[in-house]
């Protein structure tokens, strides 16, 4: 159940399908940074970065990087027509005022009620939570991309998170290497399964309780 490059790309591609024309979107570090690569050319969305850019684009080809142009994670990016630059205070003001339509974040754990833990494992050194708290609380839609299980093979979709929370009841959609879950007021709903996995595989590797949609799509 490793997380090879192809699997990361599949998750990113599925997440890109959630972006609609005209949206303002914030992408977290890790797999979320790949999402912009799967946006159709005909779809116009503006990607927001906490370090002060609205209008980041795809990852540049090797050799085409601009050392002065990066996203909030420090990775090189390109910009799209109409992009703008501003300070971090304005960037966070955009988030806190609820103007981000979708944020796509990585996750360490998600609970069956949509609680998110994604910024620290106690005892390990981390650079900080960045804008995760604000993004998880203030974005109109929160999508989490992550491994379905941790390095020990344990479910990362839990009845209750064990790690320090980033935000409570904030997640709307979970996309993993095995499945897609919608977080609803009534609980988690399994709607899609990543091939070659089965519903039985998902059930075996998910600690949280969940419902199965009447029609489950295999992708």
Secondary structure, DSSP 8 states (H G I E B T S, - for coil): ----HHHHHHHHHHHHTT--TT-EEEE-SGGGGGGGGGS-TT---EEEETTTEEEE-S---TT---TT-B-TTS-B--EEEEEEE--HHHHHHHHHTT--SEEEEE-SEEETT--EE-S--TTS-----TTHHHHHHHSSEEEEEE-SB-TTS-BSEESS--S--SBSS---EEEESSEEEEEETTEEEEEEE-TT--HHHHHHT--S-EEEEEEEEE-
